[in-house]
Amino acid sequence: CIICLFVMNILKSISSFFDLINKITGSICAFFAASMVLVVLGVVVLRYGFSISFIWMQEAYVWLHAYIFMMGSGYTYLSNEHVRIDVFYRGASVKYKSIVDILGNLFFLIPFIFVIWKFSFPFIARSWSMNEVSREVGGLPALYILKSAILIFCILLFIQALSNIIKSIINLTSKESS
């Protein structure tokens, strides 16, 4: 039916858009990883070569590390590189995998994301409202930016879960999976 095709095309567009967001985020994480290596190299050279240490540099690589893992979660899920115990999943049919993916996303991943969002949002909102800064003298200002990585994690992983659900629905409704 024409309406079904129209809806499927809209769903494919939404899924592709969400995938694009996580691909771009993955590229940003790659830049952060390279930056983190340079910052750590700088910290080591300054500390052991010149006996100089800057707290802000040490915090910078911790922040980069946090953002790589938190922002990279959606990209990792998109790339199917996340940890999975796939004793039954690996050799299964596309239809079986699609059903497992839909159920896993709806009953495990999305509720998990919701719980993280629900309990971290007040913590992060409080940090923003008080313009929280590092407790260390000479540390980085705007600690709320670091804490916001938790919400970014939730958003990116949530949109990727939706994208994967859409792809699974398309797999189930396509003629090839029948």
PLY file of the C-alpha trace (Angstrom):
ply
format ascii 1.0
element vertex 178
property float x
property float y
property float z
element edge 177
property int vertex1
property int vertex2
end_header
0.00 0.00 0.00
1.16 3.52 -0.76
0.66 4.78 2.80
2.81 1.92 4.14
5.60 2.79 1.70
5.35 6.46 2.66
5.57 5.62 6.38
8.51 3.26 5.78
10.36 5.96 3.82
9.81 8.44 6.65
11.05 5.87 9.18
14.13 5.15 7.03
14.85 8.89 6.84
14.56 9.26 10.60
16.83 6.26 11.14
19.39 7.59 8.66
19.34 11.00 10.36
19.93 9.44 13.79
22.73 7.30 12.33
24.31 10.41 10.80
24.27 12.19 14.16
26.11 9.28 15.76
28.57 9.00 12.85
29.44 12.69 13.25
29.74 12.18 17.00
32.05 9.22 16.37
34.29 11.49 14.29
34.33 14.04 17.08
35.33 11.27 19.51
38.21 10.32 17.22
39.38 13.94 17.37
39.02 13.87 21.17
41.10 10.67 21.34
43.92 12.24 19.34
43.68 15.38 21.49
43.79 13.30 24.66
46.98 11.59 23.53
48.60 14.97 22.90
47.48 16.35 26.26
48.77 13.27 28.12
52.06 13.52 26.23
52.30 17.18 27.26
51.56 16.35 30.90
54.21 13.62 30.96
56.89 15.72 29.20
56.25 18.72 31.44
56.14 16.67 34.65
59.11 14.39 34.09
61.16 16.59 31.79
60.76 19.96 33.49
59.13 19.20 36.89
56.14 21.36 35.89
52.55 20.32 36.51
49.25 21.95 35.63
46.05 20.69 37.23
43.97 21.97 34.31
45.95 19.80 31.88
45.42 16.71 34.01
41.72 17.46 34.25
41.58 18.11 30.51
42.55 14.57 29.63
40.12 13.18 32.19
37.36 15.27 30.58
38.36 14.14 27.09
38.39 10.53 28.25
34.91 10.90 29.76
33.50 12.50 26.62
35.05 9.83 24.38
33.25 7.07 26.29
29.99 8.89 26.88
29.60 10.40 23.41
31.00 7.32 21.71
28.34 4.98 23.08
25.80 5.77 20.36
28.43 5.37 17.65
29.56 2.08 19.18
25.99 0.82 19.16
25.52 2.01 15.57
28.66 0.12 14.54
27.49 -2.99 16.42
30.76 -2.99 18.39
29.16 -3.08 21.84
29.59 -6.00 24.21
27.13 -8.76 23.46
26.76 -12.35 24.53
25.63 -13.78 21.24
25.52 -17.52 21.75
22.03 -17.68 20.22
22.08 -14.40 18.30
25.14 -14.83 16.07
23.83 -17.53 13.75
20.17 -16.56 13.92
17.99 -15.39 11.05
17.42 -11.72 10.29
13.84 -12.01 11.52
14.90 -13.55 14.86
17.62 -10.91 15.32
15.12 -8.14 14.55
12.67 -9.44 17.17
15.43 -9.77 19.78
16.69 -6.26 18.95
13.23 -4.70 19.25
12.52 -6.43 22.56
15.99 -5.73 23.93
15.80 -2.05 23.05
12.25 -1.58 24.34
12.52 -3.58 27.56
16.16 -3.20 28.55
18.07 -0.38 26.85
15.45 2.38 26.77
14.37 1.84 30.42
18.06 1.81 31.41
18.57 5.14 29.59
15.44 6.56 31.27
16.72 5.62 34.75
20.09 7.22 34.09
18.41 10.39 32.76
15.93 10.57 35.64
18.53 10.28 38.40
21.28 12.32 36.77
19.22 15.26 35.51
18.73 16.93 38.95
22.43 16.40 39.73
23.45 18.07 36.46
20.83 20.83 36.70
22.14 21.71 40.16
25.68 21.85 38.79
24.57 24.23 36.02
22.56 26.42 38.40
25.53 26.97 40.72
28.09 27.30 37.90
30.08 24.49 39.49
33.84 24.57 39.00
36.66 22.16 39.76
37.46 21.61 43.42
41.16 21.72 42.59
42.99 25.03 42.61
43.98 25.70 39.02
41.45 23.17 37.73
39.07 23.64 34.83
36.06 25.90 35.25
32.56 24.83 34.21
32.46 21.36 35.76
28.81 21.22 34.67
30.03 20.71 31.09
31.75 17.51 32.15
28.69 16.34 34.06
26.51 17.08 31.02
28.25 14.21 29.24
25.82 11.93 31.09
22.82 13.55 29.40
24.58 13.57 26.04
25.19 9.84 26.54
21.48 9.30 27.18
20.39 11.29 24.13
22.85 9.69 21.70
22.20 6.16 22.90
18.42 6.76 22.90
18.32 8.00 19.29
20.48 5.05 18.24
18.13 2.66 20.03
15.22 4.24 18.12
17.16 3.93 14.88
17.86 0.26 15.57
14.19 -0.37 16.39
13.20 1.26 13.08
15.72 -0.87 11.18
14.41 -3.99 12.89
10.81 -3.12 12.03
11.85 -2.55 8.41
13.65 -5.93 8.44
10.54 -7.64 9.79
8.20 -6.05 7.26
10.43 -6.46 4.22
9.74 -9.27 1.76
13.31 -10.60 2.11
12.81 -11.55 5.79
9.68 -13.60 5.04
0 1
1 2
2 3
3 4
4 5
5 6
6 7
7 8
8 9
9 10
10 11
11 12
12 13
13 14
14 15
15 16
16 17
17 18
18 19
19 20
20 21
21 22
22 23
23 24
24 25
25 26
26 27
27 28
28 29
29 30
30 31
31 32
32 33
33 34
34 35
35 36
36 37
37 38
38 39
39 40
40 41
41 42
42 43
43 44
44 45
45 46
46 47
47 48
48 49
49 50
50 51
51 52
52 53
53 54
54 55
55 56
56 57
57 58
58 59
59 60
60 61
61 62
62 63
63 64
64 65
65 66
66 67
67 68
68 69
69 70
70 71
71 72
72 73
73 74
74 75
75 76
76 77
77 78
78 79
79 80
80 81
81 82
82 83
83 84
84 85
85 86
86 87
87 88
88 89
89 90
90 91
91 92
92 93
93 94
94 95
95 96
96 97
97 98
98 99
99 100
100 101
101 102
102 103
103 104
104 105
105 106
106 107
107 108
108 109
109 110
110 111
111 112
112 113
113 114
114 115
115 116
116 117
117 118
118 119
119 120
120 121
121 122
122 123
123 124
124 125
125 126
126 127
127 128
128 129
129 130
130 131
131 132
132 133
133 134
134 135
135 136
136 137
137 138
138 139
139 140
140 141
141 142
142 143
143 144
144 145
145 146
146 147
147 148
148 149
149 150
150 151
151 152
152 153
153 154
154 155
155 156
156 157
157 158
158 159
159 160
160 161
161 162
162 163
163 164
164 165
165 166
166 167
167 168
168 169
169 170
170 171
171 172
172 173
173 174
174 175
175 176
176 177
